[in-house]
Amino acid sequence: MEQKIIEIIANLCGAEPEEIEPNLALFEEGLLDSFAAIQLVMELEEAFGVSLDMASLPRESIATPVAIAGLIREKLVTRAADGKSLTYGDKVIHLSTAGSSAMELEYLVKNHFR
């Protein structure tokens, strides 16, 4: 998952993926501004099949690639808790969450969507 996020950021910024480190401060380093943040959110929604509301999205949640990965995982866990299937690339997990704990769902997301 982190690598895909880094690739998206690199593509938006015209950088090479190797130049984007996991804890790189995207706004402070000038890689993201308001317009690029909107583009980034749209790319993330498409790539990971999640819905991100820019109006209620704290800047800190997209400040670094690591923060973005945490946000995406959180959205995927929430989606899984709603009983929906999770899709990332060619991986699909169909969930029936009756009896599944939040920890079990988080484990699925972390271990199947890297």
N, C-alpha and C positions, 0 to 999 in steps of 0.2 A: 504494500500500500504506500509506504513512504517513498519508494522509488517512483511510482506513478505520480505522486504529488510533486516530487522534485522535477520530473519530466514536464509536467504541466506548467510549473513555475518557470522553468528554463525556457520553454517555448514562448510563453507570454513576454518574457523579459529579453529575449534574444540572446540568452546565455547558453553555455554548455551545461548539461546536468552535473558534471563533475565540479562545476563552480558553485553549486548550491549545496551548502552544508545543512544538516538537519536543524541546527539551532541558529541559522542565519536570521538576523532581524530584518525582515523584508522591507518594512516601511523605513526604518532608520538608515538602511543601506541604499535607499532610493530605488529599490526594485519594484515596489508597489506604491501607487498613489490611489486616490479614490476611484478613478476610472479603471485602472488595472485591477483593483480589488473586485469590482463588479464583474469584470471579465473572468477573473480567477474563480469567483463563486459560481458563475455559469458553467465553466469548464468542470469544476468539481461536481456539480449537480449531475452533469451529463456522464462523467466518468464513473461515478459511484452510485448513481441512481438514488440520490438523496435530495431532499428539499431543504434549502438554506434561505432563510428570510433575512435579507440584507438589513432591513430596518431594525431588526432586533438582534443582530449579530454583533457581539462586542469585537472591537478591533483586535483585542488580545487573542481571540480565538483563531485568527488568521495571520498572526504576527510572525510565526516561524513555521517551517515545514512540520516540525514535531507537534506544534499546537494544532495545525490543520489536521494531522493524522488523528489526534485525540478527538477533535470535533467530528470527523467523519466516523470514527468508531462509535462515538456516543450516538450519533444519528442512526447508525446501523443497528445498534443494540435497541434503541427505541423502536425502530421499525420492526425488528424481530419480536419485541415484546408485544407489538400489535398483531402478531400472527401472520406477518407477510413473509414472502420468500426474500432471501438476500441474493443479489447478483453482483459479481465483480468479474469482469472479463468473461472467461468461459466457465467460471465457478458459480453454481447456483445451489443454495441450501433452502429447501422448503421446510418451513417450521410449523410445528404445532406446539405452541408454548405452554399448553396446559401442564402444570407441574414444573415448568422450567423456571429456575431462579435467574435473577439478573446476573449472578456470577457465571452461571452456565452459559447464558447468552453472550456475555462479554468474552468468555473463553472461546466460543465458536468464532466470534468476529475476529479476535486477535490471532487465532491460530489458522483460520482458513482464508483470511483476507489480508495477506501480507503484501 
